[in-house]
Amino acid sequence: MSQLKSIRRWFWWHRWTSLICTIFLLVICLTGLPLIFAEEIEQWVNPRHYPTVSAGMPPADLDTIVNKARQRYPGQLVTSIFVDNEEPQVVVSMAPTMKPGDQLEHSLQFDSRTARLLKDEPPFDQQPQTFMGVMLSLHTDLFAGLPGELFLGLMGVLFVISVISGIVLYAPFMKKLRFGTVRLARSPRLKWLDLHNLLGIAVAVWLFVVGLTGVMNELATPLFGLWQVTDVQSMLNKYKGLPVPAHNELSSVQAAFTATKKELPGMTVVSVVYPGNQFGSPYHYLLWAKGNEPFSSRMFSPTLVNARSGRLEAVVRMPFYLRALEVSRPLHFGDYGGLPLKILWALFDMIAIVVLASGVYLWVARRKFYRQYFQQIETRIDHETPIIGV
């Protein structure tokens, strides 16, 4: 009897967690399918052609690139630099002010070998929305910003509970059938039930991992915010009261880049956040370096370089919750094993779509079955009950 109560309890959890999150999970799975191949789609839609240069040509000096950007926009400030480690480009972001969300912030793309300007982008707010941009926004926050991220994180938690309860229920519900059985000769509802159970248990581990890592990714904004107001703020307390350096007082950004590369020899420096940026320090260049291996390329280590003296002052230790977030990203996106792993992730994603859609069908079909069943009973009662008084 206690086992029956336990099964009913797990069934209740499976039904309602699945029903609440299914529509949103379908949106996430459908938008996640093109996002798996985001790099390939981007290269196909916007092919980039770089001029041929002599083999072994050293990269251009970052100070030279920054000076060219400032000459083009003399009244603006450099907010950050992105150094692409896959293509020969350096992207310099600029804005009239360092205020968060400056609507005139824009970027300039330079050839990282020759320092030649390749593209001058319009302000970010004036750029047309791309297909991949729409897919990413739907996938991460439903165009609702932080509230959307937290809401989808909650849906992810419900999905994880649904997967766990489905695993628990599989054995008692299918114990009289051999694994892989689909009763094709029975009613459509039973056929879809068998298919739902089979596909669900076949990819259960993948669903659990992707669901759990998806929840971690949705918490990225508050987790980084927590890090900034705790660990980062405590590191910057000793600089309180000191004047923030003006841009004409900044030391060489190339020297900061070189110092970080020397300090982290097994990593690649990919970005420099300028002093005053909301995502950095008022007194330092904040440089982000990542690993060189496919999996470790999602693992970042930041350094702080004094913006006045150019001295490297700290290799920042990331807290455990941000390390957990970084580990979750390659597991969620499946982009650390090249195209074969992406194809496998896409196949699992399509199976997940079938599992979710079949779950909705089973709920609708079950309600329809019981409605018809009770209608038949009512009809039988109406015909068999004698009319009193006749």
C-alpha positions as CSV (number, residue, x, y, z in Angstrom):
1,M,0.0,0.0,0.0
2,S,2.8,2.4,0.9
3,Q,4.5,1.6,-2.5
4,L,1.2,2.5,-4.3
5,K,1.0,5.8,-2.4
6,S,4.6,6.6,-3.3
7,I,4.0,5.9,-7.0
8,R,0.9,8.1,-7.0
9,R,2.9,10.9,-5.3
10,W,5.7,10.6,-7.9
11,F,3.0,10.5,-10.7
12,W,1.5,13.7,-9.4
13,W,4.8,15.4,-9.4
14,H,5.6,14.1,-12.9
15,R,2.3,15.2,-14.4
16,W,2.1,18.7,-13.0
17,T,5.8,19.7,-13.3
18,S,5.7,18.5,-16.9
19,L,2.5,20.3,-17.7
20,I,3.6,23.6,-16.2
21,C,7.0,23.7,-17.9
22,T,6.3,21.9,-21.2
23,I,5.3,24.9,-23.4
24,F,8.3,26.9,-22.3
25,L,10.6,23.9,-22.6
26,L,9.4,23.4,-26.2
27,V,10.3,27.0,-27.0
28,I,13.8,26.4,-25.4
29,C,14.3,23.2,-27.4
30,L,13.1,24.6,-30.7
31,T,15.3,27.7,-30.3
32,G,18.2,25.7,-29.0
33,L,18.4,23.6,-32.2
34,P,19.8,26.4,-34.4
35,L,21.8,27.8,-31.5
36,I,23.8,24.5,-31.4
37,F,25.1,25.4,-34.9
38,A,25.3,29.1,-34.2
39,E,28.9,29.4,-35.4
40,E,28.3,27.5,-38.6
41,I,25.1,29.5,-39.4
42,E,26.9,32.8,-38.7
43,Q,29.7,31.9,-41.0
44,W,27.2,30.9,-43.7
45,V,25.0,34.0,-43.4
46,N,27.9,36.5,-42.9
47,P,31.0,35.0,-44.5
48,R,34.2,36.9,-43.6
49,H,37.1,37.4,-45.9
50,Y,40.4,38.6,-44.6
51,P,43.3,39.8,-46.7
52,T,46.2,37.4,-47.2
53,V,49.4,38.3,-45.4
54,S,52.8,36.7,-45.2
55,A,53.0,33.6,-43.0
56,G,54.2,34.1,-39.5
57,M,53.3,37.8,-39.4
58,P,53.1,39.0,-35.8
59,P,49.8,40.5,-34.5
60,A,49.5,44.3,-34.5
61,D,50.1,46.3,-31.4
62,L,46.9,46.8,-29.4
63,D,47.9,50.4,-28.6
64,T,48.1,51.1,-32.4
65,I,44.6,49.7,-32.9
66,V,43.2,51.7,-30.0
67,N,44.8,55.0,-31.2
68,K,43.2,54.4,-34.7
69,A,39.8,54.0,-33.0
70,R,40.3,57.2,-31.0
71,Q,41.4,59.1,-34.0
72,R,38.2,58.1,-35.8
73,Y,36.1,59.0,-32.8
74,P,38.1,61.6,-30.8
75,G,35.3,62.5,-28.4
76,Q,34.5,59.0,-27.3
77,L,35.9,56.5,-24.8
78,V,37.1,52.9,-25.3
79,T,34.9,50.6,-23.1
80,S,36.4,47.2,-24.0
81,I,38.5,45.2,-26.5
82,F,37.7,41.7,-27.8
83,V,40.7,39.8,-29.2
84,D,39.3,36.9,-31.4
85,N,41.4,33.8,-31.0
86,E,39.7,32.0,-33.9
87,E,39.7,34.8,-36.6
88,P,42.3,37.5,-37.2
89,Q,40.2,40.3,-35.8
90,V,40.2,42.7,-32.9
91,V,36.9,44.4,-31.9
92,V,37.1,47.8,-30.1
93,S,33.9,49.0,-28.4
94,M,33.4,52.7,-27.8
95,A,30.8,55.1,-26.3
96,P,30.5,58.8,-25.5
97,T,30.3,57.9,-21.8
98,M,30.9,55.0,-19.5
99,K,27.3,55.1,-18.2
100,P,25.7,51.7,-18.3
101,G,23.5,51.1,-21.3
102,D,24.7,54.1,-23.3
103,Q,22.6,54.0,-26.5
104,L,25.4,55.2,-28.7
105,E,27.9,52.4,-27.8
106,H,29.2,50.8,-31.0
107,S,32.2,48.8,-32.2
108,L,34.9,48.9,-34.8
109,Q,36.4,45.7,-36.3
110,F,40.2,45.7,-37.1
111,D,42.5,43.2,-38.7
112,S,44.6,41.9,-35.9
113,R,47.6,41.5,-38.1
114,T,47.7,44.8,-40.0
115,A,45.6,47.0,-37.7
116,R,43.5,48.0,-40.7
117,L,39.9,49.0,-40.1
118,L,37.6,46.3,-41.5
119,K,34.2,47.4,-40.4
120,D,32.6,50.3,-38.5
121,E,29.4,49.1,-36.9
122,P,26.5,51.4,-36.1
123,P,25.4,51.7,-32.4
124,F,24.2,48.5,-30.9
125,D,20.7,49.8,-30.4
126,Q,20.4,50.7,-34.1
127,Q,21.5,47.4,-35.5
128,P,18.7,45.2,-36.9
129,Q,17.7,42.1,-35.0
130,T,19.2,39.0,-36.6
131,F,17.6,35.5,-36.7
132,M,20.2,34.1,-34.3
133,G,19.7,37.1,-32.1
134,V,16.0,36.4,-31.9
135,M,16.7,32.7,-31.2
136,L,19.2,33.6,-28.4
137,S,16.8,36.0,-26.8
138,L,13.9,33.6,-26.8
139,H,16.2,30.8,-25.5
140,T,17.6,32.8,-22.6
141,D,15.0,35.3,-21.4
142,L,11.9,35.4,-23.7
143,F,12.8,39.1,-24.4
144,A,12.1,39.9,-20.8
145,G,15.7,40.5,-19.5
146,L,16.5,39.3,-15.9
147,P,12.9,38.5,-15.0
148,G,12.7,36.3,-18.1
149,E,16.0,34.5,-17.1
150,L,14.8,33.8,-13.6
151,F,11.4,32.6,-14.9
152,L,13.0,30.2,-17.4
153,G,15.4,29.1,-14.6
154,L,12.3,28.1,-12.5
155,M,10.9,26.2,-15.5
156,G,14.2,24.4,-15.7
157,V,13.9,23.4,-12.1
158,L,10.4,22.0,-12.8
159,F,11.8,20.2,-15.8
160,V,14.6,18.5,-13.8
161,I,12.0,17.4,-11.2
162,S,9.9,16.0,-14.1
163,V,12.9,14.0,-15.5
164,I,13.7,12.6,-12.0
165,S,10.1,11.6,-11.4
166,G,9.9,10.1,-14.9
167,I,12.9,7.9,-14.2
168,V,11.4,6.8,-10.9
169,L,8.1,5.9,-12.5
170,Y,9.5,4.0,-15.5
171,A,10.2,0.7,-13.8
172,P,6.8,0.2,-12.1
173,F,4.9,1.4,-15.2
174,M,6.8,-0.8,-17.7
175,K,7.7,-3.8,-15.5
176,K,5.3,-6.1,-17.5
177,L,6.8,-5.1,-20.8
178,R,10.2,-5.7,-22.3
179,F,12.4,-2.7,-22.7
180,G,11.8,-1.0,-26.0
181,T,8.3,-2.3,-26.5
182,V,5.9,-0.1,-28.4
183,R,2.4,-1.6,-28.7
184,L,1.7,-0.6,-32.3
185,A,-1.5,-2.7,-32.5
186,R,-3.2,-0.9,-29.6
187,S,-4.9,2.5,-29.4
188,P,-3.0,5.6,-30.5
189,R,-2.9,6.8,-26.9
190,L,-1.1,3.6,-25.8
191,K,1.3,3.7,-28.7
192,W,2.3,7.3,-27.8
193,L,2.6,6.4,-24.1
194,D,5.1,3.6,-25.0
195,L,7.0,5.9,-27.3
196,H,7.0,8.7,-24.7
197,N,8.4,6.3,-22.0
198,L,10.9,4.7,-24.3
199,L,12.4,8.0,-25.7
200,G,12.2,9.6,-22.3
201,I,14.2,6.9,-20.5
202,A,16.7,6.6,-23.5
203,V,17.8,10.3,-23.2
204,A,17.0,10.7,-19.5
205,V,20.6,11.4,-18.5
206,W,21.1,13.9,-21.3
207,L,17.8,15.6,-20.3
208,F,18.8,15.8,-16.7
209,V,22.3,17.2,-17.5
210,V,21.1,19.8,-20.0
211,G,18.2,20.8,-17.8
212,L,20.4,21.2,-14.7
213,T,23.1,23.1,-16.6
214,G,20.4,25.3,-18.2
215,V,19.2,26.3,-14.8
216,M,22.8,27.3,-13.9
217,N,23.1,29.4,-17.1
218,E,19.9,31.2,-16.3
219,L,21.5,32.2,-13.0
220,A,24.5,33.8,-14.7
221,T,23.4,37.4,-14.3
222,P,22.7,37.3,-10.5
223,L,25.7,35.1,-9.8
224,F,28.1,37.5,-11.5
225,G,26.3,40.4,-9.8
226,L,26.9,38.6,-6.4
227,W,30.6,38.2,-7.3
228,Q,30.9,41.9,-8.2
229,V,29.4,43.1,-4.9
230,T,31.3,40.7,-2.7
231,D,34.7,39.4,-3.8
232,V,35.4,42.2,-6.4
233,Q,34.2,44.9,-4.1
234,S,36.4,43.7,-1.3
235,M,39.4,43.7,-3.6
236,L,38.7,47.3,-4.6
237,N,38.2,48.6,-1.1
238,K,41.8,49.6,-0.7
239,Y,41.4,52.0,-3.7
240,K,38.5,53.9,-2.2
241,G,39.0,57.6,-2.3
242,L,41.7,57.5,-5.0
243,P,40.9,59.4,-8.2
244,V,39.7,57.4,-11.2
245,P,42.3,57.6,-14.0
246,A,41.3,59.7,-17.0
247,H,41.7,58.0,-20.4
248,N,44.8,60.2,-21.2
249,E,46.4,58.8,-18.0
250,L,46.0,55.2,-18.9
251,S,49.1,53.0,-19.3
252,S,49.7,50.8,-22.4
253,V,46.9,48.3,-23.0
254,Q,49.4,46.2,-25.0
255,A,51.6,46.0,-21.9
256,A,48.7,44.8,-19.8
257,F,47.8,42.2,-22.4
258,T,51.4,41.0,-22.5
259,A,51.7,40.9,-18.7
260,T,48.6,38.7,-18.4
261,K,49.8,36.3,-21.1
262,K,53.1,35.9,-19.3
263,E,51.3,35.3,-16.0
264,L,48.9,32.7,-17.5
265,P,51.1,30.9,-20.0
266,G,48.6,28.1,-20.7
267,M,45.7,30.4,-21.5
268,T,44.6,32.8,-24.2
269,V,43.7,36.4,-23.4
270,V,40.5,37.3,-25.2
271,S,39.2,40.6,-23.8
272,V,40.2,43.8,-22.0
273,V,37.6,45.7,-20.0
274,Y,38.6,49.4,-19.5
275,P,38.5,51.2,-16.2
276,G,35.1,52.7,-15.5
277,N,33.2,50.0,-17.3
278,Q,30.3,48.7,-15.2
279,F,31.6,45.2,-15.7
280,G,35.1,46.0,-14.5
281,S,37.1,48.1,-12.0
282,P,37.3,51.9,-11.8
283,Y,41.1,51.7,-11.4
284,H,42.2,48.7,-13.5
285,Y,42.2,47.0,-16.8
286,L,40.2,43.8,-16.3
287,L,41.5,41.1,-18.6
288,W,39.8,37.8,-19.2
289,A,41.8,34.7,-20.3
290,K,40.5,31.3,-21.2
291,G,41.9,27.8,-21.6
292,N,43.2,26.5,-24.9
293,E,41.6,23.0,-24.9
294,P,38.0,22.5,-26.3
295,F,36.5,22.0,-22.8
296,S,38.7,24.5,-20.9
297,S,38.0,27.2,-23.5
298,R,34.8,27.8,-21.5
299,M,36.9,28.3,-18.3
300,F,37.9,31.9,-17.7
301,S,40.4,33.5,-15.3
302,P,40.4,37.3,-14.8
303,T,43.4,39.5,-14.0
304,L,43.6,43.1,-12.7
305,V,46.3,45.4,-14.1
306,N,46.7,48.8,-12.6
307,A,45.5,51.2,-15.2
308,R,48.1,53.9,-14.2
309,S,51.2,52.0,-13.6
310,G,50.6,49.0,-15.8
311,R,51.5,46.6,-13.0
312,L,49.7,43.3,-12.8
313,E,48.2,43.3,-9.3
314,A,46.0,40.2,-9.1
315,V,45.0,37.0,-10.8
316,V,41.5,36.9,-9.4
317,R,40.3,33.6,-8.0
318,M,36.8,32.7,-9.2
319,P,34.3,31.6,-6.5
320,F,33.0,28.0,-6.7
321,Y,29.6,29.0,-8.0
322,L,31.1,30.8,-11.0
323,R,33.4,27.8,-11.7
324,A,30.3,25.6,-11.6
325,L,28.6,28.0,-14.0
326,E,31.6,27.8,-16.4
327,V,31.7,24.0,-16.2
328,S,28.0,23.9,-17.0
329,R,28.2,25.8,-20.2
330,P,30.1,23.3,-22.4
331,L,27.9,20.5,-21.0
332,H,24.8,22.5,-21.9
333,F,25.7,23.7,-25.4
334,G,27.7,20.6,-26.4
335,D,30.2,22.7,-28.4
336,Y,33.4,21.4,-27.0
337,G,33.6,18.3,-29.3
338,G,33.3,19.8,-32.7
339,L,30.7,19.1,-35.3
340,P,30.1,15.4,-34.4
341,L,29.1,16.3,-30.8
342,K,26.9,19.2,-32.1
343,I,25.1,16.7,-34.4
344,L,24.6,14.3,-31.4
345,W,23.3,17.2,-29.3
346,A,20.9,18.2,-32.1
347,L,19.6,14.6,-32.3
348,F,19.0,14.5,-28.6
349,D,17.3,17.9,-28.8
350,M,14.8,16.6,-31.4
351,I,14.1,13.5,-29.3
352,A,13.4,15.9,-26.4
353,I,10.9,17.8,-28.6
354,V,9.1,14.5,-29.3
355,V,9.0,13.6,-25.6
356,L,7.6,17.0,-24.6
357,A,5.0,17.1,-27.4
358,S,3.9,13.5,-26.8
359,G,3.5,14.3,-23.1
360,V,1.1,17.1,-24.0
361,Y,-0.8,14.8,-26.3
362,L,-1.1,12.1,-23.7
363,W,-2.6,14.5,-21.2
364,V,-5.1,15.8,-23.7
365,A,-5.9,12.3,-24.9
366,R,-6.4,11.0,-21.4
367,R,-8.8,13.8,-20.5
368,K,-10.7,13.1,-23.7
369,F,-10.8,9.4,-23.0
370,Y,-12.2,9.9,-19.5
371,R,-14.7,12.5,-20.7
372,Q,-16.0,10.0,-23.3
373,Y,-16.0,7.2,-20.8
374,F,-18.2,9.2,-18.3
375,Q,-20.5,10.4,-21.1
376,Q,-21.1,6.7,-22.0
377,I,-21.9,5.9,-18.4
378,E,-24.4,8.9,-18.2
379,T,-26.1,7.8,-21.4
380,R,-26.4,4.2,-20.1
381,I,-27.9,5.5,-16.8
382,D,-30.4,7.7,-18.7
383,H,-31.6,4.7,-20.7
384,E,-31.7,2.2,-17.9
385,T,-33.3,4.3,-15.1
386,P,-37.1,4.1,-14.9
387,I,-39.1,7.3,-15.0
388,I,-40.8,7.7,-11.6
389,G,-44.5,8.2,-11.7
390,V,-45.2,6.4,-15.0
